[in-house]
Amino acid sequence: ENSQCMWLVARRLGVLISAGLCLLSLRIWINHGTDPIFKPEELRAAFHPDRVVRILSFSNIYALNAWLLLAPSALCCDWSLGSVPLVTSLMDVRNIWSLLLYTGLLFFIIHVLRSKRDRLAVGMSLTLLLLPFLPASGII
């Protein structure tokens, strides 16, 4: 029974990885093999000279997007042109949301690794959550 369960997990992960690679290939094909070209007005955080400001600002954007997944009350068709202000200080209150996001993800991953009963369902949920995020965030 255990080997059958592992085979099922391996098959599902194979399907997810294949689907993710297909979507990533489609994105590369649509962009003609190039990265998207942004202007400083469109993505101010990426063009800021200070690396700490870039990291804090992108963490804030990730936290904002995670919140919009849970409570889509403030949707906007265009988040560029300064609609999300830069986080320029470690003392900025918005850093709390980024810290909560990363802490929650860490606890979620630890729960998946320690759990025997929920490992498959929660692991698949985490995979489905993170796979689309990687190409969308520009990490890969």
N, C-alpha and C positions, 0 to 999 in steps of 0.2 A: 504493500500500500504506500509506503514511503517513497519508493522509487517511482511509482506511478504519479504521485503528487509532484515530485521533482521534475518529471518529464513534462507535466502540465505547466509548471512554472517556467521551465526552459522554453517550451513552445510559445507561451504567451509573451515572454520577453523577446523571443525571436521575432514575433509578429510586430511588437511595439518598436523594436529597433529598426526593422525593415521599413515600417511605415514612417518612422522619423527620418530615416535616410532618404526615402522617396520624397518626402516633403522638403527636406533640405536641398535635394537635387532640383526640385521644382523651383524653389526660391532662387537658387544660383542660376538656373536657366532663364527665369523671368528677368533677373538683373543682368543678363548677358555676361555672367562671370565676374562682375565687378561689385564692389561694395556700394551701398547707397551713398549718394553725395549729399551731405547736409551743409547748410550755411550756418554761420554763427548765430544768426537771429532765430533760426529754427530749433537749434539744440544748444542753448547757451552753456549747459553744464559740460558738454564734451569739448568745448573750445576754451574753457577757463584755464589760465596758466597754472593755477595752484592745484596740485594733485589731490590734496586733502579736500578741497572744495568740490572737485569732481567726484570723488568717492562718496562724500556725504550727500551730495545732491542726487547722485544716481541711486543711492540707498533710499533716499526719501521718495524718489520716483517709484522704486520697486514697492515700498510700503504703501504708497498711494494707490498703485495698481492692485495690490493685494486687497486693500480696503474696498476698492471699487468692485472686485469680484464678490465680496461679501455683501456690500450694500451699494448697489449701483444707482444712487440717488443724484449724483452730481456728474453725470456723463457729459463729455464734451467731444465734439468731432475733431478738434485740433488743440492739443496741449502745448503748442509751441508759442513762440513770441513772448516769453516771460510769464505765461499763465501759472507756472509753478516756479516760484522764486527760488534762487540758489540758496543752499545752506552754506553759509560762510564761516560758521563757528561751531566748535564742539559743544558750546553751551546753548545752542539753538534747541528750543523745545521739540521741534520736529524730529530730532534724533531719537527721541523716546520711541516713536513709531517704528523706526528702522530697527532699533534694538529689540523691540517686541517681536517684530517679524522674524529676525534671525534667531532669537531665542525660541520662538514657537516652532520654527523649522527644525532647530536642533533637537528639541524635545520630541518632535514628531519622528525624526529619524531614529533617535534612541529608543523610542517606543516600538518602532518597527523591528529594530535589531534584537530587542529583549523579548518581544511578545512571541509566544508560540501559537496562540489561537488566531490572532488577527494579522499575522505576518503577511499572508498572501494578499488579502484585501487591501490592507493599508499600504503595503509595498507597491501594489499596482496603482493605487490612488496617487501616491507620491511620484511614481514614474510618469503617470499621465499628467501630473501637474508640472513637473520639471522639464520634460522633453520639449514641449512647445516653447517654453521660456528661453531655452538656451539660444536657438537661432534668433528669436525675436529680440533678445537683449543685446545681441551683437557679440556674445561671448564666443560663439562659433559661427 
